[in-house]
């Protein structure tokens, strides 16, 4: 029966490709992402410019919003 040719064989059709030839080996990557979100801080300062410069480090976080943006900044392959 191995020598029986079908109409597709006679027409020159190729044999179907196997769906899973070989599983791809996955690599491990470490990715640095910069994430932006809204955060409100309260700080006592002599003026608005000083408050803007120092709020993140010296102010009190009073509210945080949803993540608004995430951008991949750097990546490296991790060799285990």
N, CA, C and O of each residue as an XYZ file, in Angstrom:
320
protein
N       0.806     -1.192      0.000
C       0.000      0.000      0.000
C       0.846      1.250      0.000
O       0.322      2.324     -0.297
N       2.111      1.172      0.313
C       2.976      2.332      0.371
C       3.175      2.938     -1.008
O       3.556      4.104     -1.111
N       2.934      2.192     -2.053
C       3.152      2.692     -3.410
C       1.900      3.289     -4.037
O       1.940      3.671     -5.207
N       0.812      3.384     -3.323
C      -0.420      3.941     -3.860
C      -0.285      5.452     -3.925
O       0.028      6.083     -2.916
N      -0.516      6.051     -5.096
C      -0.420      7.500     -5.266
C      -1.818      8.075     -5.365
O      -2.681      7.546     -6.065
N      -2.020      9.153     -4.659
C      -3.315      9.824     -4.706
C      -3.294     10.881     -5.801
O      -2.247     11.158     -6.386
N      -4.454     11.469     -6.076
C      -4.528     12.541     -7.061
C      -3.629     13.709     -6.663
O      -3.019     14.335     -7.529
N      -3.539     14.011     -5.380
C      -2.694     15.106     -4.910
C      -1.220     14.803     -5.171
O      -0.455     15.691     -5.548
N      -0.828     13.541     -4.969
C       0.559     13.152     -5.244
C       0.888     13.335     -6.728
O       1.950     13.850     -7.079
N      -0.018     12.914     -7.577
C       0.217     13.017     -9.019
C       0.255     14.466     -9.471
O       0.921     14.785    -10.456
N      -0.447     15.353     -8.771
C      -0.471     16.770     -9.134
C       0.752     17.510     -8.591
O       0.925     18.697     -8.867
N       1.592     16.832     -7.830
C       2.811     17.460     -7.328
C       2.653     18.142     -5.978
O       3.486     18.968     -5.604
N       1.611     17.815     -5.248
C       1.406     18.428     -3.935
C       2.472     17.941     -2.967
O       2.876     16.778     -2.989
N       2.916     18.859     -2.118
C       3.925     18.506     -1.123
C       3.256     17.842      0.073
O       2.072     18.043      0.343
N       4.038     17.057      0.770
C       3.533     16.406      1.975
C       3.233     17.474      3.028
O       3.949     18.472      3.110
N       2.197     17.282      3.822
C       1.880     18.268      4.850
C       3.030     18.417      5.842
O       3.681     17.439      6.211
N       3.265     19.649      6.264
C       4.326     19.929      7.233
C       3.828     19.567      8.618
O       2.695     19.881      8.980
N       4.663     18.914      9.381
C       4.282     18.553     10.741
C       4.147     19.827     11.562
O       4.978     20.730     11.471
N       3.101     19.885     12.354
C       2.806     21.091     13.122
C       3.850     21.360     14.199
O       4.201     22.514     14.443
N       4.337     20.336     14.829
C       5.279     20.520     15.930
C       6.585     19.812     15.599
O       6.827     18.694     16.053
N       7.422     20.471     14.806
C       8.696     19.855     14.456
C       9.545     19.683     15.707
O       9.959     18.576     16.048
N       9.797     20.802     16.385
C      10.594     20.771     17.597
C      10.225     22.010     18.398
O      10.145     23.112     17.854
N      10.005     21.826     19.666
C       9.627     22.963     20.513
C      10.798     23.935     20.570
O      11.944     23.534     20.772
N      10.492     25.235     20.386
C      11.529     26.258     20.468
C      11.986     26.397     21.903
O      11.172     26.391     22.826
N      13.281     26.522     22.089
C      13.825     26.696     23.423
C      13.663     28.161     23.814
O      14.145     29.054     23.117
N      12.990     28.400     24.921
C      12.770     29.762     25.382
C      13.965     30.234     26.187
O      14.579     29.463     26.925
N      14.286     31.509     26.037
C      15.375     32.130     26.770
C      14.791     33.016     27.858
O      13.632     33.422     27.778
N      15.581     33.312     28.861
C      15.144     34.177     29.953
C      15.734     35.564     29.750
O      16.933     35.711     29.515
N      14.878     36.583     29.843
C      15.320     37.968     29.697
C      14.902     38.769     30.917
O      13.841     38.533     31.495
N      15.734     39.708     31.300
C      15.405     40.660     32.359
C      15.182     41.998     31.661
O      16.061     42.484     30.948
N      14.002     42.596     31.866
C      13.622     43.813     31.151
C      13.352     44.926     32.154
O      12.586     44.759     33.103
N      14.001     46.070     31.922
C      13.778     47.258     32.736
C      12.677     48.074     32.080
O      12.776     48.429     30.905
N      11.624     48.374     32.839
C      10.513     49.162     32.318
C      10.366     50.438     33.130
O      10.423     50.411     34.360
N      10.179     51.542     32.446
C       9.863     52.804     33.113
C       8.348     52.915     33.138
O       7.702     52.895     32.090
N       7.788     53.030     34.319
C       6.342     53.058     34.481
C       5.931     54.445     34.964
O       6.490     54.973     35.924
N       4.965     55.013     34.297
C       4.471     56.338     34.652
C       3.079     56.207     35.242
O       2.216     55.535     34.678
N       2.867     56.843     36.366
C       1.528     56.884     36.940
C       1.384     58.208     37.683
O       2.372     58.844     38.050
N       0.177     58.594     37.889
C      -0.092     59.847     38.599
C       0.047     59.624     40.091
O      -0.546     58.699     40.645
N       0.826     60.467     40.738
C       0.976     60.432     42.185
C       0.902     61.859     42.717
O       1.563     62.761     42.202
N       0.106     62.048     43.736
C      -0.035     63.360     44.364
C       0.695     63.356     45.697
O       0.481     62.473     46.528
N       1.551     64.340     45.897
C       2.313     64.502     47.134
C       1.953     65.832     47.774
O       1.625     66.797     47.084
N       2.017     65.873     49.099
C       1.858     67.132     49.820
C       3.179     67.441     50.506
O       3.805     66.563     51.100
N       3.596     68.699     50.416
C       4.860     69.115     51.013
C       4.751     70.580     51.412
O       4.082     71.365     50.741
N       5.396     70.935     52.484
C       5.491     72.336     52.859
C       6.769     72.883     52.244
O       7.848     72.318     52.422
N       6.638     73.984     51.523
C       7.779     74.572     50.827
C       7.585     76.079     50.726
O       6.456     76.562     50.803
N       8.681     76.830     50.554
C       8.569     78.283     50.463
C       7.935     78.766     49.158
O       7.373     79.861     49.113
N       8.021     77.952     48.090
C       7.429     78.356     46.813
C       7.121     77.113     45.971
O       7.540     76.002     46.298
N       6.381     77.329     44.884
C       5.937     76.210     44.039
C       7.097     75.476     43.381
O       7.071     74.248     43.300
N       8.116     76.193     42.906
C       9.259     75.542     42.263
C       9.976     74.593     43.223
O      10.339     73.480     42.842
N      10.180     75.026     44.455
C      10.822     74.171     45.461
C       9.943     72.965     45.757
O      10.443     71.847     45.879
N       8.657     73.180     45.871
C       7.731     72.075     46.131
C       7.800     71.041     45.014
O       7.806     69.841     45.287
N       7.852     71.484     43.765
C       7.926     70.553     42.628
C       9.222     69.752     42.647
O       9.208     68.555     42.358
N      10.339     70.389     42.981
C      11.636     69.703     43.011
C      11.730     68.693     44.147
O      12.350     67.642     43.983
N      11.136     68.987     45.280
C      11.349     68.168     46.467
C      10.184     67.246     46.841
O      10.325     66.420     47.742
N       9.061     67.370     46.178
C       7.864     66.618     46.566
C       8.072     65.104     46.514
O       7.653     64.397     47.431
N       8.693     64.610     45.487
C       8.858     63.160     45.346
C       9.707     62.585     46.478
O       9.366     61.536     47.024
N      10.790     63.242     46.836
C      11.700     62.723     47.877
C      11.249     63.073     49.287
O      11.352     62.245     50.192
N      10.751     64.293     49.484
C      10.472     64.772     50.835
C       8.990     64.908     51.158
O       8.634     65.114     52.318
N       8.133     64.799     50.175
C       6.706     64.987     50.410
C       6.023     63.726     50.899
O       6.621     62.653     50.973
N       4.767     63.885     51.227
C       3.949     62.759     51.692
C       3.025     62.338     50.553
O       2.247     63.146     50.046
N       3.112     61.069     50.154
C       2.246     60.536     49.106
C       0.826     60.461     49.644
O       0.565     59.799     50.649
N      -0.097     61.152     48.960
C      -1.481     61.142     49.443
C      -2.437     60.427     48.501
O      -3.524     60.030     48.920
N      -2.054     60.251     47.220
C      -2.932     59.567     46.277
C      -2.100     59.086     45.099
O      -1.174     59.770     44.665
N      -2.429     57.915     44.587
C      -1.746     57.367     43.418
C      -2.797     56.886     42.429
O      -3.771     56.233     42.802
N      -2.583     57.217     41.174
C      -3.526     56.830     40.129
C      -3.094     55.561     39.423
O      -2.148     54.890     39.834
N      -3.799     55.250     38.362
C      -3.497     54.075     37.561
C      -2.219     54.289     36.760
O      -1.777     55.420     36.560
N      -1.640     53.193     36.310
C      -0.479     53.275     35.431
C      -0.925     53.873     34.110
O      -1.898     53.417     33.510
N      -0.217     54.887     33.663
C      -0.602     55.557     32.420
C       0.283     55.171     31.253
O      -0.119     55.316     30.098
N       1.500     54.674     31.538
C       2.403     54.328     30.457
C       3.472     53.383     30.994
O       3.901     53.507     32.142
N       3.886     52.466     30.182
C       5.003     51.595     30.521
C       5.847     51.416     29.272
O       5.352     50.957     28.243
N       7.109     51.775     29.360
C       7.997     51.678     28.210
C       9.221     50.839     28.588
O       9.851     51.077     29.618
N       9.545     49.866     27.754
C      10.742     49.062     27.989
C      11.956     49.926     27.690
O      12.074     50.476     26.595
N      12.853     50.049     28.651
C      14.020     50.906     28.506
C      15.283     50.120     28.173
O      16.148     50.611     27.447
N      15.391     48.928     28.690
C      16.598     48.152     28.505
C      16.259     46.679     28.726
O      15.283     46.351     29.401
N      17.061     45.814     28.161
C      16.853     44.382     28.393
C      18.184     43.662     28.261
O      19.097     44.121     27.574
N      18.269     42.543     28.923
C      19.470     41.720     28.844
C      19.071     40.260     28.997
O      18.140     39.933     29.733
N      19.781     39.389     28.296
C      19.507     37.970     28.417
C      20.152     37.470     29.702
O      21.282     37.840     30.020
N      19.442     36.639     30.431
C      19.948     36.077     31.679
C      20.455     34.680     31.397
O      19.705     33.817     30.942
N      21.719     34.462     31.666
C      22.306     33.148     31.443
C      22.318     32.387     32.764
O      22.994     32.775     33.716
N      21.575     31.322     32.800
C      21.473     30.525     34.034
C      22.483     29.413     34.048
O      22.541     28.644     35.008
